[in-house]
């Protein structure tokens, strides 16, 4: 039809209260069993949590959602800062994108529980572009990216995700798990800015300066060096302790998200053991300043308004549109694949159309307000749903709390050790990787005669063409 698109209950992928109650079980009088509403997990939509009088189970469900959102926001901070450095922009530009895209898609996106924000997949497209044209062109490019995504949603292009087969999803999960895991090893490096290139014969680490001491007027180079000695040992302790808490705590209680408990434990270890022993491991504050202000349109911002190109100049479109199209495709593919995965975990039907529309609108707003754009984040989405965040409340709170961090809470967040956040992400890797796919790949390598034997009957169903797709998609995702 020609009317404006709407995002109703069907688009949101979130059933209404009556449908949820019917799915969760009959009334206790009819079933003879305990009242299902006494279980906090019964309240698995934001409507059920926020409507009708509050009970103790509903309060526990709301607390679960809020704590899950808090965990996600804490884990997003170092990633957004790191992706900003990758793109060649100030950390605040990535952080502003993280909360804006995250909050808007949380409210209007295609899958409750799915987290969006600044991502590495988009950041890797930008370094050369930003270096050549500046952040002014970046903001225009992000706006054009959002327009392309919104038009894609209007035309119903999101339905194409239904053509993606199970082998592609397996390869996608495996590839992203590997990418997330590799990215965490940057937590075990010192980063400094040096007067010469890192591979220069005259390079000397001792002449490099820390991020907070960097002279922005210098034409310098960012170099990394592996952390060694006792500091590396303490980092390993924080990683292992965080991972153990995430693994053990759910077996004792689910009242507190285990990822949040792990982050708290890692911070306690840092300031109760590591610092008193005379050592320091890198913290969020060492990555760069995350202090900022509430964004205003870039045309009104004295920091950016002189850097913006003219929208009446055809050259602006020639420069920006190719990069915008590339970012739009990357963002949509990653988001729609993550959408399907989150839908499978939460047992809620996702809406690709709503996700494309919401992501497009979010990136238009982000470009206008000075962000680097964003899309779905599979790692943060896994943290959220596995911490019990299955409604829009958790993801909306994650975006809102990120804004609070930028405005006022940054001094406290600066104290969180990066190693503890890496431990959270390593557990995400373990949970995201489809380990059973390894047996499928190995089975495809066995001789045909052995595959047909009675002892290995299950291997007959393994198609080598499917295995090839799994491996190919995994390699492409990692590359």
C-alpha positions as CSV (number, residue, x, y, z in Angstrom):
1,X,0.0,0.0,0.0
2,X,1.0,3.6,-0.3
3,X,0.5,4.5,3.4
4,X,3.3,5.3,5.8
5,X,4.8,2.2,7.5
6,X,3.8,1.3,10.9
7,X,5.6,-0.8,13.6
8,X,2.7,-2.6,15.3
9,X,2.8,-5.7,17.5
10,X,3.3,-7.9,14.4
11,X,6.3,-5.9,13.2
12,X,7.9,-5.8,16.6
13,X,8.0,-9.6,16.8
14,X,6.6,-9.3,20.4
15,X,3.3,-10.9,21.2
16,X,0.7,-9.2,23.3
17,X,-0.1,-10.1,26.9
18,X,-3.0,-12.4,26.0
19,X,-1.0,-14.3,23.5
20,X,1.9,-14.6,25.9
21,X,-0.4,-15.9,28.7
22,X,-2.0,-18.4,26.4
23,X,1.5,-19.7,25.3
24,X,2.8,-19.9,28.9
25,X,0.1,-22.1,30.2
26,X,-3.5,-22.3,31.4
27,X,-4.9,-21.0,34.7
28,X,-4.0,-23.0,37.8
29,X,-7.6,-24.1,38.3
30,X,-7.7,-25.7,34.9
31,X,-4.3,-27.4,35.1
32,X,-4.1,-28.2,38.8
33,X,-0.5,-27.0,38.8
34,X,1.2,-24.1,40.3
35,X,0.3,-20.6,39.0
36,X,2.7,-20.0,36.1
37,X,2.7,-16.2,36.8
38,X,4.7,-16.9,40.0
39,X,7.7,-17.6,37.7
40,X,9.6,-14.4,36.8
41,X,10.4,-15.9,33.4
42,X,6.6,-15.9,32.7
43,X,6.9,-12.2,32.1
44,X,8.8,-12.4,28.8
45,X,7.4,-9.3,27.1
46,X,7.6,-5.7,28.2
47,X,3.8,-5.4,28.1
48,X,3.5,-8.2,30.7
49,X,6.1,-6.6,32.9
50,X,4.8,-3.0,32.8
51,X,1.0,-3.7,32.6
52,X,-1.3,-4.7,35.5
53,X,-0.4,-4.5,39.3
54,X,3.1,-5.4,40.3
55,X,3.8,-8.6,42.1
56,X,7.1,-10.0,43.5
57,X,7.7,-12.2,40.4
58,X,7.0,-9.2,38.1
59,X,9.5,-7.1,40.1
60,X,12.1,-9.8,39.8
61,X,11.5,-9.9,36.1
62,X,11.9,-6.2,35.8
63,X,15.1,-6.2,37.9
64,X,16.5,-9.0,35.7
65,X,15.9,-6.9,32.6
66,X,17.5,-3.8,34.1
67,X,20.6,-5.7,35.4
68,X,21.0,-7.4,32.0
69,X,20.8,-4.0,30.3
70,X,23.4,-2.6,32.7
71,X,25.7,-5.5,31.9
72,X,25.4,-4.9,28.2
73,X,26.1,-1.2,28.5
74,X,29.3,-1.9,30.5
75,X,30.5,-4.3,27.9
76,X,29.8,-1.9,25.1
77,X,32.0,0.9,26.3
78,X,35.4,-0.6,25.5
79,X,34.2,-2.0,22.3
80,X,32.8,1.4,21.1
81,X,36.1,3.1,22.1
82,X,38.1,0.4,20.2
83,X,35.9,0.6,17.1
84,X,36.3,4.4,17.2
85,X,40.1,4.1,17.1
86,X,39.7,1.6,14.2
87,X,37.6,4.1,12.2
88,X,40.1,6.9,13.0
89,X,37.6,9.1,15.0
90,X,37.5,10.3,18.6
91,X,36.0,7.7,21.1
92,X,33.0,10.0,21.8
93,X,31.8,9.6,18.2
94,X,31.6,5.8,18.6
95,X,30.0,6.1,22.0
96,X,27.3,8.5,20.8
97,X,26.5,6.1,18.0
98,X,26.3,3.2,20.4
99,X,23.6,4.7,22.6
100,X,21.6,6.3,19.8
101,X,21.5,3.3,17.6
102,X,21.0,1.0,20.6
103,X,18.1,2.9,22.1
104,X,16.2,3.5,18.9
105,X,16.4,-0.1,17.6
106,X,15.6,-1.4,21.1
107,X,12.3,0.5,20.9
108,X,11.4,-0.1,17.3
109,X,13.6,-2.9,16.0
110,X,12.7,-6.4,14.8
111,X,13.6,-8.6,17.8
112,X,13.2,-8.0,21.5
113,X,16.5,-8.6,23.3
114,X,18.7,-7.8,20.3
115,X,21.4,-5.2,21.0
116,X,22.7,-2.7,18.4
117,X,25.5,-0.2,18.5
118,X,28.8,0.8,17.0
119,X,30.4,-2.3,15.4
120,X,33.7,-3.4,14.1
121,X,32.2,-4.6,10.8
122,X,31.3,-0.9,9.9
123,X,34.4,0.6,11.5
124,X,36.9,-1.3,9.2
125,X,35.3,0.4,6.2
126,X,36.1,3.9,7.5
127,X,39.8,4.5,8.3
128,X,41.0,5.6,4.8
129,X,37.7,7.5,4.1
130,X,37.9,9.5,7.3
131,X,41.7,10.1,6.9
132,X,41.1,11.5,3.4
133,X,37.8,13.4,3.8
134,X,37.3,14.0,7.6
135,X,34.5,13.4,10.0
136,X,32.2,15.9,8.3
137,X,31.9,13.6,5.3
138,X,31.5,10.7,7.7
139,X,28.3,12.1,9.3
140,X,26.8,12.7,5.8
141,X,27.8,9.2,4.8
142,X,26.0,7.7,7.9
143,X,22.9,9.7,7.1
144,X,22.9,8.4,3.5
145,X,23.5,4.9,4.9
146,X,20.4,5.2,7.0
147,X,18.3,6.4,4.1
148,X,19.4,3.4,2.0
149,X,18.5,1.0,4.8
150,X,15.1,2.6,5.4
151,X,14.2,2.4,1.7
152,X,15.3,-1.3,1.8
153,X,12.9,-1.8,4.7
154,X,10.0,0.0,2.9
155,X,10.5,-2.2,-0.1
156,X,10.3,-5.4,2.0
157,X,13.9,-6.4,1.3
158,X,14.2,-7.8,4.8
159,X,12.2,-10.9,3.7
160,X,15.3,-12.0,1.7
161,X,16.8,-13.3,5.0
162,X,14.3,-16.2,4.8
163,X,16.4,-17.5,1.9
164,X,19.4,-18.0,4.1
165,X,19.9,-21.7,4.9
166,X,21.0,-23.4,8.1
167,X,24.6,-24.0,6.9
168,X,25.0,-20.3,6.3
169,X,23.8,-19.5,9.9
170,X,26.2,-22.1,11.3
171,X,29.1,-20.5,9.4
172,X,28.0,-17.0,10.4
173,X,27.9,-17.9,14.1
174,X,31.3,-19.6,13.9
175,X,32.9,-16.8,12.0
176,X,31.6,-14.1,14.3
177,X,32.6,-16.1,17.4
178,X,36.2,-16.3,16.0
179,X,36.2,-12.6,15.2
180,X,35.0,-11.7,18.7
181,X,37.6,-14.0,20.3
182,X,40.5,-12.6,18.3
183,X,39.4,-9.0,19.1
184,X,39.7,-9.7,22.8
185,X,43.5,-10.2,22.6
186,X,43.9,-6.5,22.0
187,X,43.1,-6.2,25.8
188,X,46.5,-7.8,26.4
189,X,48.4,-5.0,24.6
190,X,49.6,-1.5,25.5
191,X,48.7,1.1,23.0
192,X,50.7,4.3,22.6
193,X,51.2,7.0,20.1
194,X,54.7,7.2,18.6
195,X,56.5,9.9,16.5
196,X,57.4,7.4,13.8
197,X,55.7,4.4,12.2
198,X,55.8,1.2,14.2
199,X,57.9,-0.6,11.6
200,X,60.3,2.2,11.2
201,X,64.0,1.4,11.9
202,X,64.1,4.4,14.3
203,X,61.0,3.2,16.2
204,X,61.5,3.3,20.0
205,X,58.7,2.3,22.4
206,X,60.1,4.5,25.1
207,X,59.6,7.6,22.9
208,X,55.9,6.9,22.6
209,X,53.3,8.5,24.8
210,X,50.1,7.2,26.4
211,X,46.7,8.1,24.9
212,X,45.9,10.7,27.6
213,X,49.2,12.5,26.9
214,X,48.8,12.6,23.2
215,X,49.2,15.9,21.4
216,X,46.4,16.0,19.0
217,X,48.4,18.4,16.8
218,X,51.1,15.7,16.3
219,X,51.2,13.7,13.1
220,X,51.7,10.4,15.1
221,X,51.2,6.7,14.8
222,X,49.4,4.3,17.1
223,X,51.5,1.3,18.0
224,X,50.8,-1.7,20.3
225,X,53.0,-3.9,22.5
226,X,52.1,-7.1,24.3
227,X,51.8,-6.9,28.0
228,X,54.2,-9.2,29.8
229,X,55.4,-10.2,33.3
230,X,53.3,-9.9,36.4
231,X,50.8,-7.5,34.8
232,X,49.9,-10.2,32.2
233,X,49.5,-12.7,35.0
234,X,47.1,-10.5,36.9
235,X,45.2,-9.9,33.7
236,X,44.9,-13.7,33.2
237,X,43.6,-14.0,36.8
238,X,40.9,-11.4,36.1
239,X,39.9,-13.1,32.9
240,X,39.7,-16.6,34.5
241,X,37.9,-15.3,37.6
242,X,35.3,-13.5,35.4
243,X,34.7,-16.6,33.3
244,X,34.3,-18.8,36.3
245,X,31.7,-16.6,37.9
246,X,29.8,-16.5,34.6
247,X,29.9,-20.3,34.5
248,X,29.2,-21.0,38.2
249,X,26.7,-18.3,39.3
250,X,23.7,-19.4,37.2
251,X,24.0,-22.8,38.9
252,X,23.4,-21.1,42.3
253,X,21.1,-18.2,41.4
254,X,19.7,-16.4,38.4
255,X,18.7,-13.3,40.3
256,X,21.8,-11.5,39.3
257,X,23.2,-11.6,35.7
258,X,26.4,-13.6,35.9
259,X,28.2,-11.3,33.4
260,X,27.6,-8.3,35.7
261,X,28.8,-10.3,38.7
262,X,31.9,-11.2,36.8
263,X,32.7,-7.6,35.9
264,X,32.2,-6.6,39.6
265,X,34.5,-9.4,40.7
266,X,37.2,-8.4,38.2
267,X,37.1,-4.8,39.4
268,X,37.4,-6.0,43.1
269,X,40.4,-8.1,42.2
270,X,42.0,-5.1,40.5
271,X,41.7,-2.8,43.5
272,X,41.9,-5.3,46.3
273,X,44.7,-7.4,45.0
274,X,46.5,-6.0,42.0
275,X,46.9,-2.3,42.9
276,X,47.9,-3.1,46.6
277,X,50.6,-5.4,45.1
278,X,52.1,-2.5,43.2
279,X,50.8,-3.3,39.7
280,X,48.1,-2.0,37.4
281,X,46.3,-3.6,34.6
282,X,44.7,-1.5,31.8
283,X,41.2,-0.2,32.6
284,X,38.5,1.4,30.5
285,X,39.8,4.8,31.3
286,X,43.2,3.9,29.8
287,X,41.5,3.4,26.4
288,X,40.5,7.0,26.0
289,X,38.2,9.7,27.3
290,X,34.5,8.6,27.4
291,X,33.3,12.0,28.7
292,X,30.8,13.8,26.5
293,X,27.7,15.9,26.3
294,X,24.2,15.5,24.9
295,X,24.5,15.6,21.1
296,X,23.1,18.4,19.0
297,X,22.7,18.5,15.2
298,X,26.2,18.7,13.6
299,X,25.2,21.8,11.6
300,X,24.8,23.6,15.0
301,X,27.8,22.1,16.7
302,X,30.8,24.5,16.6
303,X,33.2,21.5,16.7
304,X,31.8,20.1,13.4
305,X,29.8,22.6,11.4
306,X,32.9,24.0,9.5
307,X,33.9,20.4,8.5
308,X,30.6,19.5,6.8
309,X,30.3,19.3,3.0
310,X,27.5,21.1,1.2
311,X,24.5,18.9,0.4
312,X,23.9,21.0,-2.8
313,X,27.3,20.0,-4.2
314,X,27.2,16.9,-6.4
315,X,30.7,16.1,-5.4
316,X,29.4,15.3,-1.9
317,X,27.2,12.5,-3.2
318,X,30.0,11.1,-5.4
319,X,32.3,10.8,-2.4
320,X,29.8,9.6,0.2
321,X,27.3,7.4,-1.6
322,X,29.6,4.5,-2.5
323,X,30.8,4.2,1.1
324,X,27.2,4.6,2.3
325,X,26.0,1.7,0.2
326,X,28.8,-0.5,1.4
327,X,28.0,0.3,5.1
328,X,24.3,-0.2,4.5
329,X,24.7,-3.6,3.0
330,X,27.2,-4.7,5.8
331,X,24.9,-3.4,8.5
332,X,21.8,-5.0,7.1
333,X,23.4,-8.4,6.5
334,X,24.9,-8.5,10.0
335,X,21.7,-7.3,11.6
336,X,19.3,-9.6,9.8
337,X,21.5,-12.6,10.5
338,X,21.7,-11.7,14.2
339,X,18.0,-11.1,14.1
340,X,17.4,-14.7,13.1
341,X,19.8,-16.0,15.8
342,X,18.2,-14.0,18.6
343,X,14.7,-15.1,17.4
344,X,15.7,-18.7,17.7
345,X,17.1,-18.3,21.2
346,X,14.1,-16.3,22.6
347,X,11.4,-18.2,20.6
348,X,10.0,-15.0,19.3
349,X,9.3,-14.4,15.7
350,X,11.5,-11.6,14.5
351,X,10.5,-8.9,12.0
352,X,13.1,-8.2,9.3
353,X,11.1,-5.3,8.0
354,X,10.8,-3.6,11.3
355,X,14.6,-4.1,11.9
356,X,15.5,-2.6,8.5
357,X,13.2,0.4,9.1
358,X,14.4,1.0,12.7
359,X,18.1,0.6,11.8
360,X,17.7,3.0,8.9
361,X,16.0,5.6,11.0
362,X,18.5,5.2,13.8
363,X,21.4,5.8,11.5
364,X,19.8,8.9,9.9
365,X,19.4,10.3,13.4
366,X,22.9,9.2,14.4
367,X,24.5,10.9,11.4
368,X,22.6,14.1,12.1
369,X,23.7,14.1,15.8
370,X,27.4,13.2,15.1
371,X,27.8,9.4,15.4
372,X,29.6,6.9,13.3
373,X,26.6,4.6,12.6
374,X,25.9,1.2,13.8
375,X,24.1,-2.2,13.4
376,X,23.3,-5.3,15.4
377,X,26.0,-6.7,17.7
378,X,25.9,-10.5,18.1
379,X,28.2,-10.6,21.0
380,X,26.3,-8.1,23.1
381,X,23.0,-9.7,22.0
382,X,24.2,-13.0,23.4
383,X,25.3,-11.4,26.7
384,X,21.8,-9.9,26.9
385,X,19.6,-12.9,26.2
386,X,21.8,-15.2,28.3
387,X,21.7,-12.8,31.2
388,X,17.9,-13.0,31.1
389,X,17.2,-9.9,29.0
390,X,14.5,-11.1,26.6
391,X,12.3,-7.9,26.2
392,X,12.8,-4.4,24.9
393,X,13.3,-3.1,28.5
394,X,16.8,-4.6,28.8
395,X,18.1,-3.2,25.4
396,X,16.4,0.2,25.9
397,X,17.9,0.5,29.3
398,X,21.4,-0.5,27.9
399,X,21.2,2.4,25.5
400,X,19.9,4.8,28.1
401,X,22.6,3.8,30.6
402,X,25.3,4.3,27.9
403,X,24.1,7.9,27.7
404,X,24.3,8.2,31.5
405,X,27.9,6.9,31.4
406,X,28.9,9.5,28.8
407,X,27.3,12.3,30.7
408,X,27.9,11.6,34.4
409,X,29.0,8.0,35.3
410,X,32.2,7.9,33.3
411,X,34.5,8.2,36.4
412,X,33.2,4.9,37.8
413,X,33.3,3.1,34.5
414,X,36.9,4.2,33.9
415,X,37.8,1.9,36.9
416,X,36.6,-1.4,35.3
417,X,39.6,-3.5,34.1
418,X,39.5,-4.3,30.4
419,X,40.6,-7.9,31.2
420,X,37.3,-8.6,33.0
421,X,35.3,-7.4,30.1
422,X,37.4,-9.6,27.8
423,X,36.5,-12.5,30.1
424,X,32.8,-11.7,29.5
425,X,33.4,-11.7,25.7
426,X,35.3,-15.0,25.9
427,X,32.3,-16.6,27.4
428,X,30.2,-15.1,24.6
429,X,32.5,-16.8,22.2
430,X,32.1,-20.2,23.8
431,X,28.3,-19.8,23.8
432,X,28.1,-18.4,20.2
433,X,30.3,-21.0,18.4
434,X,28.3,-23.9,17.1
435,X,30.5,-26.7,18.5
436,X,28.5,-29.5,17.0
437,X,29.4,-28.2,13.5
438,X,32.9,-29.5,14.1
439,X,31.7,-33.1,14.2
440,X,29.7,-32.4,11.0
441,X,32.9,-31.1,9.3
442,X,35.0,-34.0,10.5
443,X,32.3,-36.5,9.4
444,X,32.4,-35.1,5.9
445,X,36.1,-35.8,5.7
446,X,35.7,-39.6,6.4
447,X,35.8,-42.0,3.5
448,X,32.5,-42.8,1.9
449,X,32.7,-46.5,2.9
450,X,33.1,-45.6,6.5
451,X,30.3,-43.0,6.4
452,X,27.9,-45.7,5.1
453,X,28.7,-48.3,7.8
454,X,26.1,-49.1,10.4
455,X,28.2,-47.7,13.2
456,X,28.2,-44.2,11.6
457,X,24.7,-44.1,10.3
458,X,24.2,-40.5,11.4
459,X,26.9,-39.4,9.1
460,X,25.0,-40.4,6.0
461,X,22.8,-37.3,6.4
462,X,25.9,-35.0,6.3
463,X,26.1,-33.4,2.8
464,X,29.5,-32.3,1.8
465,X,28.0,-29.3,0.0
466,X,26.5,-28.1,3.3
467,X,29.9,-28.5,5.0
468,X,31.6,-26.5,2.2
469,X,29.1,-23.7,2.8
470,X,29.7,-23.8,6.6
471,X,33.5,-23.5,6.1
472,X,33.2,-20.9,3.4
473,X,30.9,-18.6,5.3
474,X,33.1,-19.0,8.4
475,X,36.3,-18.1,6.5
476,X,34.6,-15.1,4.8
477,X,33.2,-13.8,8.1
478,X,36.7,-14.0,9.7
479,X,38.4,-12.4,6.7
